[in-house]
Amino acid sequence: MSSHPLRRLAALTLAAALAGCAIQPLNVLPPEALATATALPVSGRQGWMPNRELRFGDYATRDLKSRQKTSTTACPNGCSTANLGVYKHRFDEAFSTSTQRTRFTLVGPAGAEVDVQLTGQLDQQKRDWMTRWFGVPTDFGTEYVRHISFIGTVQPADPAQPGWRFALQDDSGPASREQGWVQDDTGRRLVLLPLQRLAGRPGSPAITLPGGALGYAFELDGRVVGAVATMGAGTVWLSPDLPAEMRLSIAGLASALLLRPKLGS
């Protein structure tokens, strides 16, 4: 368990909520901006095994590969086509030699696809140069960067669509409003915010877990455009106002966050 006092409080609050609602299952609530968005329950996450399909709504994973042992095999050509500039080779090397890595394709409506890569267990050297080739927001601070433990890319199969790169801090990081960020090749940036509300008993107010993260909301220019609950089987919400290409990319990001605890399985 994390040593951070707010996270200890969150764990105790969740334990108390679970004990008090042993019969009524607890559901993570989406941000208010997505209250009318269709909830997409996730299947395939419980009892997950490598190469098993993950599905929600019209989206499903394919060719899901997870590795635990270190590999020295070079990353295949085109492993990452997100615009990482001169640091692309370093990302490919970090991905191919990581002790924890996952790669898969997410297929969406009309057969549109994105390739998703996620790698963890970053050492300090990787974090140092990551601040340059990932464009870490300076207002997050060095303490935040020190706790970044997962990075990855989301690349649409359509070459006309921009690729995305993302980073997420681990559970021992400093408690803050921002839990991570995502940026595409055109400069659009999403901020990852923690989901902290659970539905209570019927007629009772929602339960809030201060300092906890039951999932993540994706915020673009101050507006929440999607969210994923990572507690339990998982749920995804996507704003109906988004263009199809961005819905697909955010669905790919949500899939990466759902599979993050499964790295190395």
Steps between C-alpha positions, in 0.01 A plus 500: 500500500623853426648698785323819392244596769229593248535166328486319833178688573365406156577133564328509839199683354468245220529212747226652715280555195547142388419370846188712518379397155573130501175424320461809280796518253688829489518674163747772406322818398616691190567875510185711487584606143455135393192427711287459186765316295443130437685281750695226319561203734831321440511124441807279497689680776405275789714187497701657218765293322750610231344516151148506645264753345397811689170649381272797576227633273617489137868470601709186543870419535688279257852352496551582866854413607641534851857435607657471843858389437761734357549460127788625287314450174486818294160663476349429153513777244216740560469401864421860582390754242382766743709810431775462760762670286862407572384306809297242303790254505527535878131425544526193277802384698329563834194309381690203358719453809246580770422231756136607482339580168170453321411555138167451326268624229162649588233461232209743503191580291529443123822303560709807590812406699761643735823333610564539875829453687556525875819448696577523871778468759680814386840573651617851585699536177191431291302749707766766445494488121128434499449858617640610166352260246162475672466872558418476872290797613733722704226590747483137616841537668802272540347305791212398275737391223701291747194280552412446133511125453299430185537650153357403164370594158171472311539500123200498263535270198382790283822697425297820470413481871748622764667262742483548878754451780410473866648469850350400833634530853504203734292468817787621720520836325397831652126547540392753238213583273695372198587130484651506152482660159452410135615704200460450127727598214304821438545621860154411636541404864276295728545504877419186699296576812411242768148362534415505871124449534307180563124458481363436848190314607176603324393834638840563661759755386804395300813386686812706429852363546741790556842425354384178338475410131220263397567587138581802288322779316646651182483879497560705183521880532310489829225268367467133595470298178534143627563284806588147605424324829783259578346355818339160453419387147523856368277748319572750223317824418557696177350838424260472204615844382850379410599424141536129429881512470539652845248261656708212363827641638346564844357146494856379435627700797220362719598146396863567596392619845276196545789269411768688696466279812529195273848587375723196533208260556 
